């Protein structure tokens, strides 16, 4: 009996000396596994300039992710974003991009510009700012002031594209843009390198490609049309150069009206395809309305609403809807303020 007890105690002691089974390793988090590290699909940073200048209302900052090795092609711009420049500098931005558009050997950087509400360039980057897509490191972009006298080198031209007249203002370095004026808002396109001629485009596939006095205009979603440079100003440019404040046109029957500037402006109207002409030397100006009596005694009321209007004949869009009442006859059409 004593022997059995000793054997049992010896067996228990031997079992107690055996090493404990190893603890299984903790699982590696999925995000830390090889090949599973997530990269952010946007570039963060700030854009600033040194001058103490307040930008006009409606100014916008544009930041683009550019592949320098593709500078000669439209594919150079990988991503672009427009941000209201309301407070700052500095202006914080977050530029998203599509990873599928990146190339393994691409040389990427940021280009930025600041424009006012009329599309005029105020500040621009003049050097390459390197950027690494996928990196979380913020990028600092520095812009330089475009000299005020740079506008003196702008070139104003006029074109007939299909049946549509437009004005084109070419702004050389450092802006390298063309501003097309023909619709509700000016269209600002940036120059890109081409094998021949001067090609201007934007991220919405709008394009103006001119070679001498000929060009081709492509608007997003529309068929390209051929253009030719003309020497005569558009009626809208002519009215603006004469200091007029508002102009409107209409059809069936064709009519137009032009309003001068000031508290008691002159009003000139041509009605019924030009068969009847009315002039008011001093009209009463109200909020979006001008009233008066013409030299021949007709009562005239011109009312304007800031509502998008499309001309039925040309298909051109205008920022204002106009209604001209002469005595008891009403003429409806579209118009544009010329001082904005």
C-alpha positions as CSV (number, residue, x, y, z in Angstrom):
1,X,0.0,0.0,0.0
2,X,2.8,2.4,0.9
3,X,4.6,1.5,-2.4
4,X,1.5,2.4,-4.4
5,X,1.2,5.7,-2.7
6,X,4.8,6.6,-3.5
7,X,4.3,5.7,-7.2
8,X,1.3,7.8,-7.4
9,X,3.0,10.8,-5.8
10,X,6.0,10.4,-8.2
11,X,3.7,10.3,-11.2
12,X,1.9,13.6,-10.1
13,X,5.3,15.3,-9.6
14,X,6.5,14.3,-13.0
15,X,3.4,15.7,-14.7
16,X,3.8,19.0,-12.9
17,X,7.3,19.4,-14.3
18,X,6.1,19.1,-18.0
19,X,6.2,22.5,-19.8
20,X,2.9,24.3,-20.5
21,X,1.6,24.2,-24.1
22,X,2.7,27.3,-26.1
23,X,0.3,30.2,-26.4
24,X,-0.9,30.7,-30.0
25,X,0.3,33.9,-31.6
26,X,-2.0,36.8,-31.7
27,X,-3.7,37.3,-35.1
28,X,-2.1,40.1,-37.3
29,X,-4.6,42.9,-38.0
30,X,-5.9,42.8,-41.6
31,X,-4.9,46.4,-42.2
32,X,-1.3,45.7,-41.2
33,X,-0.9,42.6,-43.4
34,X,1.5,42.7,-46.3
35,X,-0.2,44.3,-49.4
36,X,-3.2,45.3,-47.3
37,X,-2.1,48.8,-46.2
38,X,-4.7,51.3,-47.3
39,X,-3.8,54.5,-49.1
40,X,-6.0,57.6,-49.1
41,X,-7.3,58.5,-52.5
42,X,-7.0,62.2,-52.0
43,X,-4.3,64.8,-51.5
44,X,-4.6,67.3,-48.6
45,X,-2.8,70.6,-48.3
46,X,-3.0,74.4,-48.2
47,X,-2.5,77.1,-50.8
48,X,-1.4,80.6,-49.8
49,X,0.2,83.8,-51.1
50,X,2.4,86.3,-49.3
51,X,0.6,89.5,-50.2
52,X,-2.0,91.0,-47.9
53,X,-4.8,91.2,-50.5
54,X,-8.5,90.6,-50.1
55,X,-9.9,88.7,-53.1
56,X,-13.1,89.9,-54.8
57,X,-16.4,88.2,-54.0
58,X,-16.9,85.1,-56.0
59,X,-13.2,84.2,-56.3
60,X,-12.3,80.5,-56.7
61,X,-9.2,78.4,-56.1
62,X,-8.5,75.6,-58.6
63,X,-6.1,72.9,-57.6
64,X,-5.0,70.2,-60.2
65,X,-3.0,67.0,-59.9
66,X,-0.7,66.9,-62.9
67,X,1.5,64.3,-64.4
68,X,4.5,66.2,-65.8
69,X,5.5,63.4,-68.1
70,X,2.2,63.8,-70.0
71,X,2.4,67.5,-70.3
72,X,1.8,67.3,-74.1
73,X,-1.5,65.5,-73.8
74,X,-4.9,66.1,-72.2
75,X,-4.3,63.2,-69.9
76,X,-1.7,65.4,-68.0
77,X,-4.5,66.5,-65.6
78,X,-5.3,63.6,-63.4
79,X,-7.7,65.4,-61.0
80,X,-9.0,68.9,-60.5
81,X,-11.2,70.7,-57.9
82,X,-12.6,74.2,-57.6
83,X,-13.0,75.7,-54.1
84,X,-14.6,79.0,-53.2
85,X,-11.9,81.3,-51.9
86,X,-14.0,83.0,-49.2
87,X,-11.7,82.9,-46.3
88,X,-7.9,82.9,-46.2
89,X,-5.2,82.5,-47.1
90,X,-4.2,79.9,-46.3
91,X,-6.9,77.9,-48.3
92,X,-7.3,74.3,-47.2
93,X,-8.1,71.8,-49.9
94,X,-8.7,68.1,-50.3
95,X,-8.2,66.9,-53.9
96,X,-9.7,63.5,-54.6
97,X,-8.3,61.4,-57.4
98,X,-9.0,58.0,-59.1
99,X,-6.1,55.5,-58.5
100,X,-6.8,53.9,-61.8
101,X,-5.6,57.1,-63.6
102,X,-2.2,56.9,-62.0
103,X,0.8,55.5,-63.8
104,X,3.6,53.5,-62.1
105,X,6.3,55.9,-63.4
106,X,4.3,59.1,-63.3
107,X,5.9,62.3,-62.1
108,X,3.2,64.1,-60.1
109,X,2.8,67.6,-58.8
110,X,0.1,70.2,-58.0
111,X,-0.8,73.3,-60.1
112,X,-3.0,76.0,-58.5
113,X,-4.6,79.2,-59.6
114,X,-6.9,81.9,-58.0
115,X,-9.4,83.7,-60.2
116,X,-12.1,86.3,-59.5
117,X,-15.7,85.9,-60.4
118,X,-15.1,87.1,-64.0
119,X,-12.4,84.6,-64.6
120,X,-9.5,87.0,-64.3
121,X,-6.3,85.4,-62.9
122,X,-5.0,86.9,-59.7
123,X,-2.5,84.3,-58.3
124,X,-0.9,81.2,-59.8
125,X,1.9,78.7,-59.1
126,X,5.0,79.4,-61.1
127,X,7.0,76.4,-60.0
128,X,6.5,72.6,-59.9
129,X,5.1,71.5,-56.5
130,X,5.8,67.8,-56.0
131,X,3.0,65.6,-54.7
132,X,2.8,61.9,-54.0
133,X,-0.6,60.4,-54.5
134,X,-1.6,58.1,-51.6
135,X,0.7,59.9,-49.1
136,X,-0.9,61.4,-46.0
137,X,1.7,64.2,-45.8
138,X,0.1,67.6,-46.5
139,X,1.3,69.6,-49.4
140,X,2.0,73.3,-49.2
141,X,1.3,75.2,-52.4
142,X,2.6,78.8,-52.8
143,X,1.1,81.1,-55.4
144,X,2.6,84.3,-56.8
145,X,0.8,87.5,-57.8
146,X,0.0,88.1,-61.4
147,X,1.1,91.7,-62.3
148,X,-1.7,94.1,-62.8
149,X,-0.2,95.2,-66.1
150,X,-0.3,91.6,-67.4
151,X,-3.8,92.4,-68.7
152,X,-2.3,94.9,-71.0
153,X,-0.9,92.0,-73.0
154,X,-4.3,90.3,-73.4
155,X,-5.6,90.0,-77.0
156,X,-9.3,90.4,-77.7
157,X,-10.6,88.7,-80.8
158,X,-14.1,87.9,-82.2
159,X,-15.2,84.6,-83.8
160,X,-18.1,83.1,-85.7
161,X,-18.6,79.5,-84.7
162,X,-21.3,78.0,-86.9
163,X,-24.1,80.6,-86.5
164,X,-22.9,81.7,-83.0
165,X,-20.8,84.8,-82.5
166,X,-18.4,84.9,-79.5
167,X,-15.6,87.0,-78.1
168,X,-12.2,85.3,-77.2
169,X,-9.7,87.0,-74.8
170,X,-6.3,85.4,-75.0
171,X,-4.3,85.8,-71.8
172,X,-0.6,84.8,-72.2
173,X,1.9,83.7,-69.5
174,X,1.6,83.1,-66.7
175,X,-2.1,82.5,-67.1
176,X,-2.1,80.8,-70.6
177,X,-5.9,80.9,-70.9
178,X,-8.6,82.0,-73.3
179,X,-11.9,83.4,-72.0
180,X,-14.8,82.8,-74.3
181,X,-17.8,85.1,-73.9
182,X,-21.1,84.0,-75.5
183,X,-23.4,82.7,-72.9
184,X,-24.6,83.2,-69.3
185,X,-21.1,83.0,-67.8
186,X,-17.6,83.4,-69.3
187,X,-15.9,80.1,-70.2
188,X,-12.2,80.1,-69.1
189,X,-10.1,77.4,-70.8
190,X,-6.4,76.6,-70.0
191,X,-3.8,76.1,-72.8
192,X,-2.4,72.6,-73.2
193,X,0.5,71.7,-75.5
194,X,-0.5,70.6,-79.0
195,X,1.4,69.5,-82.1
196,X,0.1,72.5,-84.0
197,X,-1.9,75.6,-83.2
198,X,-3.1,76.6,-79.7
199,X,-5.3,74.2,-77.8
200,X,-7.4,75.3,-74.8
201,X,-9.5,73.0,-72.7
202,X,-11.0,72.2,-69.3
203,X,-12.0,69.1,-67.2
204,X,-15.5,69.2,-68.7
205,X,-14.3,68.5,-72.2
206,X,-14.9,72.0,-73.4
207,X,-12.2,72.9,-76.0
208,X,-11.2,75.8,-78.3
209,X,-8.4,74.9,-80.7
210,X,-7.3,77.7,-83.0
211,X,-4.8,77.8,-85.8
212,X,-4.4,81.4,-87.1
213,X,-7.8,82.8,-88.0
214,X,-9.5,79.4,-88.0
215,X,-10.5,77.4,-84.9
216,X,-12.7,74.6,-83.7
217,X,-15.1,74.9,-80.7
218,X,-16.2,71.8,-78.8
219,X,-18.7,72.3,-75.9
220,X,-19.3,69.4,-73.5
221,X,-22.1,67.2,-74.9
222,X,-22.3,69.0,-78.2
223,X,-20.8,68.4,-81.7
224,X,-17.7,70.3,-82.6
225,X,-18.2,73.3,-84.9
226,X,-15.8,75.2,-87.1
227,X,-15.0,78.8,-86.3
228,X,-13.5,81.7,-88.3
229,X,-12.1,84.9,-86.9
230,X,-14.1,88.0,-87.8
231,X,-13.3,91.7,-87.5
232,X,-16.8,93.0,-86.5
233,X,-17.8,93.1,-82.9
234,X,-20.8,91.2,-81.6
235,X,-23.8,93.4,-80.9
236,X,-23.3,92.7,-77.2
237,X,-19.6,93.8,-77.3
238,X,-20.6,96.9,-79.3
239,X,-23.2,97.8,-76.7
240,X,-20.8,97.3,-73.8
241,X,-18.2,99.5,-75.5
242,X,-20.8,102.2,-75.8
243,X,-21.3,102.2,-72.0
244,X,-24.8,100.6,-72.0
245,X,-26.0,98.7,-68.9
246,X,-28.5,96.2,-70.4
247,X,-29.5,94.8,-73.7
248,X,-32.3,92.3,-74.6
249,X,-33.5,90.7,-77.8
250,X,-36.6,88.7,-78.9
251,X,-38.2,87.0,-81.8
252,X,-41.6,86.7,-83.6
253,X,-41.5,89.5,-84.4
254,X,-37.8,90.4,-84.0
255,X,-37.0,93.2,-81.5
256,X,-34.3,94.6,-79.3
257,X,-33.9,97.1,-76.5
258,X,-30.8,98.8,-75.1
259,X,-30.6,100.6,-71.8
260,X,-28.0,103.2,-70.8
261,X,-26.4,103.5,-67.4
262,X,-27.4,105.8,-64.4
263,X,-30.5,106.6,-62.4
264,X,-32.4,108.1,-65.4
265,X,-30.9,106.2,-68.4
266,X,-31.8,106.4,-72.1
267,X,-33.8,103.6,-73.6
268,X,-33.7,102.6,-77.3
269,X,-36.0,100.0,-78.8
270,X,-36.3,98.6,-82.3
271,X,-39.6,96.7,-82.8
272,X,-41.2,94.5,-85.5
273,X,-37.9,93.7,-87.3
274,X,-36.8,97.3,-87.1
275,X,-40.0,98.8,-88.6
276,X,-40.7,100.8,-85.5
277,X,-38.1,102.7,-83.4
278,X,-38.7,104.1,-79.9
279,X,-36.4,106.3,-77.9
280,X,-36.8,107.5,-74.3
281,X,-34.3,110.3,-73.3
282,X,-34.7,109.7,-69.5
283,X,-36.4,106.6,-68.2
284,X,-37.3,106.0,-64.5
285,X,-35.1,103.1,-63.2
286,X,-36.4,100.7,-60.5
287,X,-35.5,97.3,-59.3
288,X,-35.2,95.3,-62.5
289,X,-37.6,97.7,-64.3
290,X,-37.4,100.8,-66.5
291,X,-40.4,102.9,-67.4
292,X,-41.0,106.0,-69.5
293,X,-42.8,107.6,-72.4
294,X,-41.2,107.6,-75.8
295,X,-40.7,110.7,-78.0
296,X,-43.8,109.7,-80.0
297,X,-45.9,109.3,-76.9
298,X,-45.9,105.5,-76.3
299,X,-45.9,104.1,-72.8
300,X,-42.9,101.8,-72.4
301,X,-42.2,99.3,-69.5
302,X,-39.2,97.0,-69.6
303,X,-39.1,94.4,-66.8
304,X,-36.2,92.0,-66.2
305,X,-35.9,88.9,-64.1
306,X,-32.6,87.2,-63.3
307,X,-33.8,83.9,-64.6
308,X,-32.0,81.8,-67.3
309,X,-33.5,82.3,-70.7
310,X,-32.8,80.5,-74.0
311,X,-33.2,82.3,-77.3
312,X,-35.5,80.3,-79.5
313,X,-33.7,81.1,-82.7
314,X,-30.0,80.6,-81.8
315,X,-30.3,78.3,-78.8
316,X,-28.0,80.7,-76.9
317,X,-28.5,80.9,-73.1
318,X,-28.8,84.3,-71.3
319,X,-28.8,85.1,-67.6
320,X,-32.0,87.3,-67.7
321,X,-35.6,87.1,-69.0
322,X,-37.0,90.3,-70.4
323,X,-40.5,91.6,-71.0
324,X,-41.1,94.8,-73.0
325,X,-44.5,96.3,-72.9
326,X,-45.3,99.1,-75.4
327,X,-48.8,100.5,-74.8
328,X,-50.8,97.2,-74.8
329,X,-48.4,95.0,-76.8
330,X,-45.9,92.7,-75.0
331,X,-42.6,91.5,-76.4
332,X,-40.8,88.6,-74.7
333,X,-37.2,87.8,-74.9
334,X,-33.8,87.3,-73.3
335,X,-31.1,89.7,-72.1
336,X,-27.9,90.4,-70.3
337,X,-26.5,93.0,-68.0
338,X,-23.4,94.4,-69.6
339,X,-21.6,95.9,-66.6
340,X,-21.3,92.6,-64.7
